[in-house]
Amino acid sequence: MQGTVEQINRSKGGIPKTPVDETFVSERGVDGDDWAHPRFHGGPQQALLLIAIETLHELRPLGFDLFPGALGENLTVRGLDRRQWRAGQRYRAGGVLLQLTKLRVPCNALNPYGARIQAALCDKLCKAGDPASPVWARGGFYASVLQPGLLRMGDIIALED
């Protein structure tokens, strides 16, 4: 499974996150990124949030005006099938080795995008950890950083194992 890094996003806390062309990614995540609610976000198991751009395209016809970075993701990726994402998978993205850790369960911070946004991103099957859900990983997947490095927009992101 291989795709590309469509956009790298960061913010000083909150959403949306804004793009940067390149950045260093450490065990803490994207350099210069922070969280409005560190009690719930960030940390080594949630250093990065990945969302497939194809997901944003799926959600637009449902009435959600979304763009890369809108959902708070650090990496907007293209060409990776979100339905195949699983905890434990390792991906090489530019000079960074990351490992998917857990499915993202959306919170109220996303409600400005629409009252139904949380249900469109995560259902009962997702919450139960069942990848048979039709909305599996629409809300994204968290990752830890196993090997820090430089990351650029357009870099290849590929499944290592």
Backbone hydrogen bonds, N-H to C=O, Kabsch-Sander energy under -0.5 kcal/mol:
donor,donor_aa,acceptor,acceptor_aa,energy
3,G,157,I,-3.0
4,T,78,R,-2.3
5,V,155,D,-2.9
6,E,4,T,-1.0
6,E,76,T,-1.8
7,Q,76,T,-1.9
8,I,20,V,-0.7
9,N,74,N,-3.0
10,R,18,T,-2.1
17,K,69,G,-2.4
18,T,10,R,-2.8
20,V,8,I,-2.0
23,T,151,L,-2.4
25,V,149,G,-2.9
26,S,24,F,-0.5
26,S,29,G,-2.5
29,G,26,S,-1.3
31,D,24,F,-2.4
33,D,30,V,-2.3
34,D,11,S,-2.0
40,F,37,H,-2.1
41,H,37,H,-2.1
46,Q,43,G,-1.3
47,A,44,P,-0.6
47,A,143,A,-0.7
48,L,143,A,-2.0
50,L,141,F,-2.6
51,I,75,L,-2.3
53,I,77,V,-3.3
55,T,52,A,-1.3
56,L,52,A,-1.0
57,H,53,I,-1.8
58,E,54,E,-1.8
59,L,55,T,-1.9
60,R,56,L,-1.3
62,L,59,L,-0.8
63,G,60,R,-2.1
64,F,59,L,-1.7
65,D,63,G,-0.6
66,L,64,F,-1.6
70,A,67,F,-2.5
72,G,69,G,-1.5
74,N,49,L,-1.8
75,L,49,L,-2.3
76,T,7,Q,-2.7
76,T,74,N,-0.5
77,V,51,I,-2.4
77,V,75,L,-0.7
78,R,4,T,-2.6
81,D,79,G,-0.5
82,R,80,L,-0.8
84,Q,81,D,-2.4
85,W,82,R,-1.4
88,G,100,L,-3.4
89,Q,86,R,-1.8
91,Y,98,L,-2.6
92,R,158,A,-2.6
93,A,91,Y,-0.6
93,A,96,V,-3.0
94,G,156,I,-1.6
95,G,150,L,-2.6
96,V,93,A,-2.5
97,L,147,Q,-1.9
98,L,91,Y,-2.9
98,L,96,V,-0.6
99,Q,144,S,-2.4
100,L,89,Q,-2.7
101,T,142,Y,-2.7
102,K,142,Y,-0.7
104,R,140,G,-2.2
110,L,107,C,-1.8
111,N,108,N,-1.8
113,Y,110,L,-2.2
114,G,111,N,-2.2
117,I,114,G,-1.6
120,A,116,R,-1.9
121,L,117,I,-1.2
121,L,118,Q,-0.5
122,C,118,Q,-1.8
127,K,123,D,-2.4
128,A,124,K,-1.5
129,G,126,C,-2.1
130,D,125,L,-3.1
133,S,130,D,-1.7
136,W,133,S,-1.5
138,R,135,V,-2.4
139,G,121,L,-1.1
140,G,137,A,-0.9
141,F,50,L,-1.9
142,Y,102,K,-3.1
143,A,48,L,-2.1
144,S,99,Q,-2.7
146,L,97,L,-2.3
146,L,144,S,-0.7
147,Q,97,L,-2.0
149,G,25,V,-2.0
151,L,23,T,-2.7
153,M,21,D,-2.9
154,G,5,V,-3.5
155,D,152,R,-2.1
157,I,3,G,-2.2
158,A,92,R,-2.3
159,L,1,M,-2.9
160,E,90,R,-3.6
161,D,90,R,-1.0
